[in-house]
Structure formats: structure tokens, C-alpha cells
Amino acid sequence: MTFAKLAALALATLACMGGQARTQEQYPNRLITIVAPITAGTAIDIMARLYADRLSKKFAQQVVVANRAGAAGLLGAQAVATAVADGYTMLFANSGYAILGALNKNLTFDPIGDFAGVMLAGEAPAIVVVPPSLGVSDLKAFVELAKAKPGTINYGSAGIGTSTHLAGAYFALKSGVDIVHVPYTVSATIIADLLGGRLQASFVPLAFVLPLIQDGRLKALAVGAKQPVTNPLSIPTALSQGFDYEYGTWYGLLAPGKTPKPILATLNQVAEVGKDPEFLEKVRAQGIEPRDIALERFDAHIRAEMTRLEPVLKTIAGRN
């Protein structure tokens, strides 16, 4: 290759790099799409729209939410994993997305490696709920009943591989009980079947069942967290009742894995908009406790959770 060609190639490369740098410096300069891998009106969708609204104001650019429901979040996650890594397409997901790879061996993308964490927005600990007709007053009595009658306690979830499925399976593993998973496609049906006695338990975020607990139609036995629930009602921890059970559904914003770090850092300004008291109140109204774990620390948090839950993931994968 001649000197002239080498010089021309070098200039072209520098121009390209300069163009990329200017693009990053100018980011964002057009519409941003946040994919919610679930139907409208759910906690993920509501959280995504709360952050989209704040980011629109922060960046002075339109930020929209696109619902891509299906296959327990797989369709939405795949759409973002294969999107151009330029910061204009993101995923707002919960911890259910991270286990897709453990339950689906033929995925065309890596649910962990093909994403970069922007920020963990909050966590909703699992509440162990039962109908009063089950006749148990606390978690110990529930476990004793399940051990006395193995295979007779049915618990409902939002579907195979969802966070509520994993919450129940993890409880079964940690407490040594044999309870039966019943997957649903419509979450409202879980409530109907709990109230009707066709289900004996569920492991769900508080916001999903709060009114029913408050009016006595469902009973909360425990929360899978280090601290008890104290507001707007009292729910003791599983730990305080002698059971090593901690499980929470996290909610967070992720970008395609090859998104440049300067863009990720800009996106992480979402953490600042999430500190407003009015905004925090709206998040807590979804039964989600705000968190602030960003960028590489968020990536590390996801991997640590996967390691902690590996035994139960193997059990679930072996049954499906």
C-alpha cells in the first residue's frame, strides 16, 4: 500500500472516530425508545413510563415506551439485545429477564452478556400470601401444613420463568417443602383463584395484593426481605420467623451491551431524576423500594443474583 493510500486511510479513520465522538458528545439528539417487555399497566410498564417522562424533561428529547410483550419477556429483551448500541433503544425490565438464559438453552442472545446495566431503579420483595380459608396464621404453620401434605399446596405465578415463579420455587427450596407451581397468563386470574380457593398461595410484590390484604380477603404471612413491612401495614420477615428466605424482584434500565461508556454515563443521569421526593412516592406506590445501583455495579449485582439463585434455576430448568 502506497504512502498516499495509507495517509488517506488514516485520515478516513480519524474522521470516522471524530464523527463518533461528536455523536456521543451530542447525545441524545433524537427520540429514545424504552422497550417494556410486558403489557401496558403492569409494574414494569408503569415504572418505564415514569422514567421516560423524567428523562424526556431532563434531556429535552422525546422518550417513549414501546410494549413488546411475549414469551415471559424474551421478545422485548431480544429486540433490545440486537438493537444498535447507540443509546437510543433501551430495556426496562425486572429480574425475570435475567433468568431467560437459564430456562431457554436455544436463545440467539445472551440475557446477561449482551446487556449493559444503566441503573437498578428499585426492588419489590416477595410477599407470601394465602387465603384465610387455608387456616394458617403464620409462616411456620404454612410450612408445617405443606410438609404434612406434600404436593397439595398450589401456588400461582405470572408464568413459567417469571419472577413470581422463581419467588415460589426459591421459597420451596429454602424451606424444604413440596408445593406445586401453577403458571398463569393473566395475573388477575391468580387473585380470583386465591379468593376462590383453587390456589393456596402466591409469592408476589405487595402492590399486587395490598388492597386484598388490607380488607382481609388475603393474609400476608411474611416478606422476603431483611426488614419487615411497616407501612401501610405490618408484615414480618421470613427471617424473623426462622426461615432463610430473601427474594425480591428488581426493576432496572439496561442498554445493549456494546453501548459506549460515555453514553451509558449520560443515561445514568436517570438516577438524578429518580431522587425527587414526588417521583419516589410514585415508585413506592407500586410496592417498589427505590434503589440506586448503577452501571458496572448494576452488572455485578445481576451476576451475583444469578449465582445465588443458580440451584433453584437448575431445578426449574430440569422440570421444563
N, C-alpha and C positions, 0 to 999 in steps of 0.2 A: 504494500500500500504506500502510495507516494506521500511526501510531506504535506502536500496541499490537501489530499483527501483526509489525512489524519487531523489536520487543523480544522477542516470543515466538520468532521465528526465530533471533535472536541467542542466546537462552538455550538453544534446542534444539541449535544448532551447538556452543556451549560444552560442553553436556552430552555430546554425541557425542565431541568431542575429549577431554574428560575421561575418558570411558569407554575410548577407545582408549589413552590414556596409562596408565590403570590396568591395562589388559590387557597392555601392554608391560612395565610395572613388575612384574607378577605372572608374567611369562613365565619358564619354562614351568610351566603348571599342569595339564597333561593329557598323554596319550600322544603321543609323537613317532614318526613313521614315516620311516625312511630307505629309499628305493627303490634297490635294486640292479638295474640294467637287464640282468641276465645270470643264468645258472643258479646254483644253490647249489654251493658247493665250489670256485668259481673264486677268483682272487686278489681281484677286486672284492668278491665276496660275503664272503670271509674278512675283508678289511680293514673292510668296512662293519660286520660283527658285532663286531670288536674295538673300534671306536669307539662303537658302540651300547652295548656293555656298560659302557664307561668313562663315557659321557655319562649313562647311567641312574644310576650311582653319584654322579656329580657333581651332577646336577640333582634327585636323589631323585624322578625320574619315569620311568615305563617308556618305553624307546626300543626299537622293534622294527625288524627288517629285512624288507622285502617284496620278493620277487623278481618283477620284471616283465620277463622275457626276451623277445627277439624283435626282428627287423629290425635286427640289429647295434647294439642299444641304443636304437633310436628309440622303441620303445613306452614304455620306462621314462622316458626323457627327456621325452617328450611329456606323460606323466602328471604329472610334477613341474612342467613349464613352465606348465601350465594349472591347477595347484592353487592354492588360496587362499594368498596370500603372507603367512602369519601365523607362520611358523617351525615349523609342526607337520608339514610334509611337505618332505623334502629328497632330494637325489640324491647317491649316492656313485658316481662314475663314473671312468673313465680318459680319456685324451686322445682315444680313439676317438669319444667323444660329440661333441667339438668340431668334427669334420670332417663331421658329418652334413649340414650345410647346403651344403657344397661338392659333395657327391655326390648330394643329393636336392633338386632345384630346386622341388619342389612341397610342401615341408613347410608345415604350418599354424602352425609356431612357429619362432623364431629360436634356434638352439642356443647362440649367444653372447649376444645382446641380452636374451633372456628369462630369463637366469640371473644370480645374484649369487654371486660366489665367497665361500665361508666360509674354507676353507683348503686349500692343497695339502699333502697328507699325506706324499707321497714319490714317488720316481721309480725305475723299473726300466729301466736301459739295455739296449738290444738286444744280444744275443749272436749272432754269425754262427756257426752250427753246420752241420756237414756230416758225412756218414757217412765213416768211414775208407776205405771202398771207393772213394771218389772219387779218392783218391790225391794229395791236396794237403796240404802241411804248414803253409802259412801263407796270409795273405790275398792276398799278391802272386801266389802260384801259382794261387789260386782265380780271381782276376780275369783272369790270363793265359789260363786254361782257358776261362773264359766268353767272352773276346774271340776266342779261336781257334775256338770252336764256338758262335757266337751262336744263341740260341733253343733250346739243348739243355739248359740248366740250369733245372730246375723248382724253385721254392721254394713251400713251403706256408704258409698263413696261416689264421687262425680265421674268415675270411670277407671278402667284399668290403667295403671301408671300415673294417675293424678296424685296430687299432694295429699288429698284426703284418703286415698287408698294406702299410700305409704304411711300416713299417720297411724292408721289402724293396724297395719301389718307390723310396724315398728313396736307398737304397744303390745301386740301378741307375743312378739319375740322377747321383749324385755320383761314381761310379766309371766311368761310361760303358759299362756292359755291357748286353747284351740277355738278360735272364733272364725266365722265364715264370712268372707268378703262377698258383698252383693254390689256389683257396679251398676250405675245408673247413667243415663244420657241426659236426663232433665233433673237438675238439682232440686227443684220444688217437689218432685216425687219422693225424694228422701224424707222430707218433712211429713208429707202425707202418710207415708208408710210407718214412720216412727209414731205418729199420733194414732194410727190405726192398729198398731201392734204387730205389723208384719216385719218390722225391723226392731231390734232390741238395743241398738247403739249406733253412734256415729262419732267421728273424730274430726271436728270442723272448727274453723275460726269463729270467734264469739259473735261477730256481726251477723253471721248466717242464722243464728238461733236465739239471739238476745231477747227479742220480744216474747218468744215462747217460754224462755226460762223465767222471765220476769212475771208472766201471768200464770206460771205453774204448770203449763202443759208439757214442759220438758224439765228434766232435772240435770243440772251440771254437777258431775262428780269430782272433776279435777281439771286443772290446766297443766299442760306440758311445758312448764317454764320454771325458771329459778325463783320467780316472785309470784305471789298469789294475785289474783284479780281482786281489786278493792273498789273499783268504780266502773260502772254504776251499780254493781252488786258484788258480793263476795264469793270467790271460788278458790278453794285451797289448791296448792300444788300437789302433783302426784308424789313428788319427793317428800313432802311433809307427811304423807300417808304411807311411806315406806317403800315406794316403787321408783326405781331408777328410770323414769320416763321423762324425757325432754324432747319435744318436737314442735317446730314452728315452720310455717310457710313464709319464706322470704319473698319479697317483691323488689324487682330492680330493673334498671335500664342497661341494655347491652348494645354493643355495636359489632359489626363484622370484625373478625379477628385481625385483619391487616390494616385497620384504620390507623392513620398516622397519629403518633402520640400527641402532637400539638393540638389536633382536632379533638382527641379524647379529653385533653386538659380543658379545652374550651367548653365541651359538652358537660364537663363536671361542674360547671357553674350552676347546673341544676341543683346542686347541693345547697347553694346560697339561697335560691328562691324557695327551697324547702324549709327554711328556718323561720319563716314568717309565722307568728302565732295563729293567725286566722287560717293559714294553709295547714298547719299542724293539726288544728282542730278538725278540719275536714278529713285528714288522713286517719286520725283516731276514730272518727265516726264510722269508718269501715272496719273497725276492730283491729287496726294495724298500728303497732307501736313504731314510730319513726326511728330510723337508724341512719347513720352517716358513715358508711364504709365505701371507699371509692377506689377506682382504678385497680392497681395491682393488688391492693388489699382485698378488694371485692373478688378478684380472680382466686386469690388464696383461700378466701372464705368458702367459695363454691367447692374447690377441690378438697378442703378439709371436711366439709359436709358429706361429700361423696365417699370419702374414706370411712367416716363414722357410720354411714348407713349401708356400707357395702354388704354386710351379712344379710340384711333384710332384702336388699336389691337382688341378691343371688337367689333368695328364696322365692321372691315374686317372679323372677325370670324363669325359674325352674317349673313354675306352675302354669306358665302361659306359652 
